Amino acid sequence: MDANTNPGTHPSLRQPDFGAVADISRGCADQMDSCRNLPAVQDGAQWAELSGRMGNFEGKIENMGSKVQNLDTKVQTLDTKIQQLDTNIQRLEAKVDARMDTLENRMGALKTGIRTLQTNMTTLETNIINKLDTFMALMTPSAN
């Protein structure tokens, strides 16, 4: 049972059945075409013209049905491509997250290394100052 015949389907969600419309139009056009042979019948010429128009209408409906099917195929293809893009985006986001974690770890190690270097430089500076003070004291003549 499809969406066109399913009684539980909401009427506003149903899709037109272009095949059924084309069949009905074809039957109507065939009946109108038989009136073409009756020009003496009242309105026979008008019926013949109407029959021609119905045939044209039938062709347009079939063409529209074909276009709707083509559009549906394109929408399905687009949906598939969007799903592929979504998968690729999720994969790339996972890679970025992993790289960010690695970068954060490296930055933490770098900060620790910089603090250690600063401490060592402060210690070295203090040692140099102390040695300079000692050297200067040795170089200065004593007042004795």
Order of alpha helices (4+ residues) and beta strands (2+ residues): alpha-alpha
